[in-house]
Amino acid sequence: MMASFGQGSRRHPRSRGRTWSRTGPDRATLGIVGLVCAIAGFFTLGIVLGPAAVVCGWLAMGRGRSGPHPVPAVVALVLGAIDTLLAVVRLAGAGAGHGLL
């Protein structure tokens, strides 16, 4: 008989324990991180923090299209999009004044 390192290795394969589901605090954390990125992006580094907020908000909303979405995730997505748009407009305006565009 072969030695086994885990008593219930046949009943509970290792791959099942490694799977990570995006439920509960993981989605909430991503939503809050996205919200913080979106708010901070209005003041500094909007071209970087805006898309980061959009990505965090998108991931926090999850894959399902139906059902209620967490409020911080939606707010992070919307504010991140606005933040990115404003950063692009600022960069275009700064470039137009110096003859770059």
Rosetta constraint file for C-alpha pairs under 8 A:
AtomPair CA 4 CA 9 HARMONIC 7.81 0.50
AtomPair CA 5 CA 9 HARMONIC 7.94 0.50
AtomPair CA 8 CA 12 HARMONIC 6.07 0.50
AtomPair CA 9 CA 13 HARMONIC 5.55 0.50
AtomPair CA 9 CA 14 HARMONIC 7.37 0.50
AtomPair CA 12 CA 16 HARMONIC 6.95 0.50
AtomPair CA 12 CA 17 HARMONIC 7.90 0.50
AtomPair CA 13 CA 17 HARMONIC 7.33 0.50
AtomPair CA 14 CA 18 HARMONIC 6.63 0.50
AtomPair CA 15 CA 19 HARMONIC 6.53 0.50
AtomPair CA 22 CA 26 HARMONIC 5.86 0.50
AtomPair CA 22 CA 27 HARMONIC 6.17 0.50
AtomPair CA 22 CA 62 HARMONIC 7.58 0.50
AtomPair CA 23 CA 27 HARMONIC 6.07 0.50
AtomPair CA 24 CA 28 HARMONIC 6.70 0.50
AtomPair CA 25 CA 29 HARMONIC 5.83 0.50
AtomPair CA 26 CA 30 HARMONIC 6.29 0.50
AtomPair CA 26 CA 60 HARMONIC 7.76 0.50
AtomPair CA 27 CA 31 HARMONIC 6.17 0.50
AtomPair CA 27 CA 59 HARMONIC 7.44 0.50
AtomPair CA 27 CA 60 HARMONIC 4.47 0.50
AtomPair CA 27 CA 61 HARMONIC 7.16 0.50
AtomPair CA 27 CA 62 HARMONIC 7.66 0.50
AtomPair CA 28 CA 32 HARMONIC 6.24 0.50
AtomPair CA 28 CA 60 HARMONIC 6.73 0.50
AtomPair CA 28 CA 70 HARMONIC 7.45 0.50
AtomPair CA 28 CA 72 HARMONIC 7.61 0.50
AtomPair CA 28 CA 73 HARMONIC 7.74 0.50
AtomPair CA 29 CA 33 HARMONIC 6.09 0.50
AtomPair CA 29 CA 60 HARMONIC 7.91 0.50
AtomPair CA 30 CA 34 HARMONIC 6.03 0.50
AtomPair CA 30 CA 56 HARMONIC 5.42 0.50
AtomPair CA 30 CA 57 HARMONIC 6.75 0.50
AtomPair CA 30 CA 59 HARMONIC 7.14 0.50
AtomPair CA 30 CA 60 HARMONIC 5.32 0.50
AtomPair CA 30 CA 73 HARMONIC 7.47 0.50
AtomPair CA 31 CA 35 HARMONIC 6.13 0.50
AtomPair CA 31 CA 56 HARMONIC 6.23 0.50
AtomPair CA 31 CA 57 HARMONIC 5.37 0.50
AtomPair CA 31 CA 60 HARMONIC 5.32 0.50
AtomPair CA 31 CA 61 HARMONIC 7.87 0.50
AtomPair CA 31 CA 70 HARMONIC 7.63 0.50
AtomPair CA 31 CA 72 HARMONIC 5.00 0.50
AtomPair CA 31 CA 73 HARMONIC 4.21 0.50
AtomPair CA 31 CA 74 HARMONIC 7.92 0.50
AtomPair CA 31 CA 76 HARMONIC 6.61 0.50
AtomPair CA 32 CA 36 HARMONIC 6.17 0.50
AtomPair CA 32 CA 72 HARMONIC 5.93 0.50
AtomPair CA 32 CA 73 HARMONIC 7.20 0.50
AtomPair CA 32 CA 76 HARMONIC 7.76 0.50
AtomPair CA 33 CA 37 HARMONIC 6.18 0.50
AtomPair CA 33 CA 53 HARMONIC 7.44 0.50
AtomPair CA 33 CA 56 HARMONIC 6.93 0.50
AtomPair CA 34 CA 38 HARMONIC 6.09 0.50
AtomPair CA 34 CA 52 HARMONIC 6.83 0.50
AtomPair CA 34 CA 53 HARMONIC 4.06 0.50
AtomPair CA 34 CA 54 HARMONIC 6.90 0.50
AtomPair CA 34 CA 55 HARMONIC 7.58 0.50
AtomPair CA 34 CA 56 HARMONIC 4.86 0.50
AtomPair CA 34 CA 57 HARMONIC 5.54 0.50
AtomPair CA 34 CA 72 HARMONIC 7.81 0.50
AtomPair CA 34 CA 73 HARMONIC 7.00 0.50
AtomPair CA 34 CA 76 HARMONIC 5.07 0.50
AtomPair CA 34 CA 77 HARMONIC 7.49 0.50
AtomPair CA 34 CA 80 HARMONIC 7.80 0.50
AtomPair CA 35 CA 39 HARMONIC 6.23 0.50
AtomPair CA 35 CA 53 HARMONIC 6.44 0.50
AtomPair CA 35 CA 57 HARMONIC 7.70 0.50
AtomPair CA 35 CA 72 HARMONIC 6.24 0.50
AtomPair CA 35 CA 73 HARMONIC 7.22 0.50
AtomPair CA 35 CA 75 HARMONIC 6.71 0.50
AtomPair CA 35 CA 76 HARMONIC 4.36 0.50
AtomPair CA 35 CA 79 HARMONIC 7.75 0.50
AtomPair CA 36 CA 40 HARMONIC 6.03 0.50
AtomPair CA 36 CA 53 HARMONIC 7.79 0.50
AtomPair CA 36 CA 76 HARMONIC 7.89 0.50
AtomPair CA 37 CA 41 HARMONIC 5.85 0.50
AtomPair CA 37 CA 49 HARMONIC 5.31 0.50
AtomPair CA 37 CA 50 HARMONIC 6.83 0.50
AtomPair CA 37 CA 52 HARMONIC 6.79 0.50
AtomPair CA 37 CA 53 HARMONIC 5.28 0.50
AtomPair CA 37 CA 76 HARMONIC 7.87 0.50
AtomPair CA 37 CA 80 HARMONIC 7.71 0.50
AtomPair CA 38 CA 42 HARMONIC 6.79 0.50
AtomPair CA 38 CA 46 HARMONIC 7.99 0.50
AtomPair CA 38 CA 49 HARMONIC 6.27 0.50
AtomPair CA 38 CA 50 HARMONIC 5.60 0.50
AtomPair CA 38 CA 52 HARMONIC 7.94 0.50
AtomPair CA 38 CA 53 HARMONIC 5.25 0.50
AtomPair CA 38 CA 76 HARMONIC 5.97 0.50
AtomPair CA 38 CA 79 HARMONIC 5.64 0.50
AtomPair CA 38 CA 80 HARMONIC 4.88 0.50
AtomPair CA 38 CA 83 HARMONIC 6.70 0.50
AtomPair CA 39 CA 43 HARMONIC 7.54 0.50
AtomPair CA 39 CA 79 HARMONIC 7.50 0.50
AtomPair CA 40 CA 44 HARMONIC 6.27 0.50
AtomPair CA 40 CA 46 HARMONIC 7.77 0.50
AtomPair CA 40 CA 49 HARMONIC 7.30 0.50
AtomPair CA 41 CA 45 HARMONIC 5.55 0.50
AtomPair CA 41 CA 46 HARMONIC 4.10 0.50
AtomPair CA 41 CA 47 HARMONIC 7.58 0.50
AtomPair CA 41 CA 48 HARMONIC 7.59 0.50
AtomPair CA 41 CA 49 HARMONIC 5.03 0.50
AtomPair CA 41 CA 50 HARMONIC 5.83 0.50
AtomPair CA 41 CA 80 HARMONIC 7.84 0.50
AtomPair CA 41 CA 83 HARMONIC 6.37 0.50
AtomPair CA 42 CA 46 HARMONIC 5.85 0.50
AtomPair CA 42 CA 83 HARMONIC 6.03 0.50
AtomPair CA 45 CA 49 HARMONIC 6.02 0.50
AtomPair CA 46 CA 50 HARMONIC 5.26 0.50
AtomPair CA 46 CA 83 HARMONIC 5.88 0.50
AtomPair CA 46 CA 84 HARMONIC 6.06 0.50
AtomPair CA 46 CA 86 HARMONIC 7.81 0.50
AtomPair CA 46 CA 87 HARMONIC 5.44 0.50
AtomPair CA 47 CA 51 HARMONIC 7.02 0.50
AtomPair CA 47 CA 83 HARMONIC 7.59 0.50
AtomPair CA 47 CA 84 HARMONIC 5.57 0.50
AtomPair CA 47 CA 87 HARMONIC 5.35 0.50
AtomPair CA 47 CA 88 HARMONIC 7.00 0.50
AtomPair CA 48 CA 52 HARMONIC 6.49 0.50
AtomPair CA 48 CA 84 HARMONIC 7.96 0.50
AtomPair CA 49 CA 53 HARMONIC 6.03 0.50
AtomPair CA 49 CA 80 HARMONIC 7.48 0.50
AtomPair CA 49 CA 84 HARMONIC 7.92 0.50
AtomPair CA 50 CA 54 HARMONIC 6.35 0.50
AtomPair CA 50 CA 79 HARMONIC 7.65 0.50
AtomPair CA 50 CA 80 HARMONIC 4.27 0.50
AtomPair CA 50 CA 81 HARMONIC 6.35 0.50
AtomPair CA 50 CA 82 HARMONIC 7.71 0.50
AtomPair CA 50 CA 83 HARMONIC 5.12 0.50
AtomPair CA 50 CA 84 HARMONIC 4.72 0.50
AtomPair CA 51 CA 55 HARMONIC 6.17 0.50
AtomPair CA 51 CA 80 HARMONIC 6.12 0.50
AtomPair CA 51 CA 81 HARMONIC 7.09 0.50
AtomPair CA 51 CA 84 HARMONIC 6.30 0.50
AtomPair CA 52 CA 56 HARMONIC 6.15 0.50
AtomPair CA 52 CA 80 HARMONIC 7.46 0.50
AtomPair CA 53 CA 57 HARMONIC 5.96 0.50
AtomPair CA 53 CA 76 HARMONIC 5.62 0.50
AtomPair CA 53 CA 77 HARMONIC 6.24 0.50
AtomPair CA 53 CA 79 HARMONIC 7.74 0.50
AtomPair CA 53 CA 80 HARMONIC 4.92 0.50
AtomPair CA 54 CA 58 HARMONIC 6.03 0.50
AtomPair CA 54 CA 76 HARMONIC 6.34 0.50
AtomPair CA 54 CA 77 HARMONIC 4.49 0.50
AtomPair CA 54 CA 78 HARMONIC 7.41 0.50
AtomPair CA 54 CA 79 HARMONIC 7.93 0.50
AtomPair CA 54 CA 80 HARMONIC 4.98 0.50
AtomPair CA 54 CA 81 HARMONIC 6.28 0.50
AtomPair CA 55 CA 59 HARMONIC 6.14 0.50
AtomPair CA 55 CA 77 HARMONIC 7.48 0.50
AtomPair CA 56 CA 60 HARMONIC 6.00 0.50
AtomPair CA 56 CA 73 HARMONIC 7.45 0.50
AtomPair CA 56 CA 76 HARMONIC 7.49 0.50
AtomPair CA 56 CA 77 HARMONIC 7.63 0.50
AtomPair CA 57 CA 61 HARMONIC 6.19 0.50
AtomPair CA 57 CA 72 HARMONIC 7.60 0.50
AtomPair CA 57 CA 73 HARMONIC 4.29 0.50
AtomPair CA 57 CA 74 HARMONIC 6.23 0.50
AtomPair CA 57 CA 75 HARMONIC 7.68 0.50
AtomPair CA 57 CA 76 HARMONIC 5.18 0.50
AtomPair CA 57 CA 77 HARMONIC 4.75 0.50
AtomPair CA 58 CA 62 HARMONIC 6.87 0.50
AtomPair CA 58 CA 73 HARMONIC 6.99 0.50
AtomPair CA 58 CA 74 HARMONIC 7.98 0.50
AtomPair CA 58 CA 77 HARMONIC 6.46 0.50
AtomPair CA 59 CA 63 HARMONIC 7.90 0.50
AtomPair CA 60 CA 70 HARMONIC 7.74 0.50
AtomPair CA 60 CA 73 HARMONIC 5.60 0.50
AtomPair CA 61 CA 69 HARMONIC 5.79 0.50
AtomPair CA 61 CA 70 HARMONIC 6.63 0.50
AtomPair CA 61 CA 73 HARMONIC 5.86 0.50
AtomPair CA 61 CA 74 HARMONIC 7.27 0.50
AtomPair CA 69 CA 73 HARMONIC 7.29 0.50
AtomPair CA 69 CA 74 HARMONIC 7.05 0.50
AtomPair CA 70 CA 74 HARMONIC 6.64 0.50
AtomPair CA 71 CA 75 HARMONIC 6.15 0.50
AtomPair CA 72 CA 76 HARMONIC 5.91 0.50
AtomPair CA 73 CA 77 HARMONIC 6.15 0.50
AtomPair CA 74 CA 78 HARMONIC 6.23 0.50
AtomPair CA 75 CA 79 HARMONIC 5.90 0.50
AtomPair CA 76 CA 80 HARMONIC 5.66 0.50
AtomPair CA 77 CA 81 HARMONIC 6.22 0.50
AtomPair CA 78 CA 82 HARMONIC 6.31 0.50
AtomPair CA 79 CA 83 HARMONIC 5.88 0.50
AtomPair CA 80 CA 84 HARMONIC 6.05 0.50
AtomPair CA 81 CA 85 HARMONIC 6.18 0.50
AtomPair CA 82 CA 86 HARMONIC 6.11 0.50
AtomPair CA 83 CA 87 HARMONIC 6.16 0.50
AtomPair CA 84 CA 88 HARMONIC 6.26 0.50
AtomPair CA 85 CA 89 HARMONIC 6.25 0.50
AtomPair CA 86 CA 90 HARMONIC 6.09 0.50
AtomPair CA 87 CA 91 HARMONIC 6.17 0.50
AtomPair CA 88 CA 92 HARMONIC 6.10 0.50
AtomPair CA 89 CA 93 HARMONIC 6.00 0.50
AtomPair CA 90 CA 94 HARMONIC 6.05 0.50
AtomPair CA 91 CA 95 HARMONIC 6.11 0.50
AtomPair CA 92 CA 96 HARMONIC 6.04 0.50
AtomPair CA 92 CA 101 HARMONIC 7.48 0.50
AtomPair CA 93 CA 97 HARMONIC 6.48 0.50
AtomPair CA 94 CA 98 HARMONIC 7.03 0.50
AtomPair CA 95 CA 99 HARMONIC 6.41 0.50
AtomPair CA 95 CA 100 HARMONIC 4.98 0.50
AtomPair CA 95 CA 101 HARMONIC 5.95 0.50
AtomPair CA 96 CA 100 HARMONIC 5.67 0.50
AtomPair CA 96 CA 101 HARMONIC 5.13 0.50
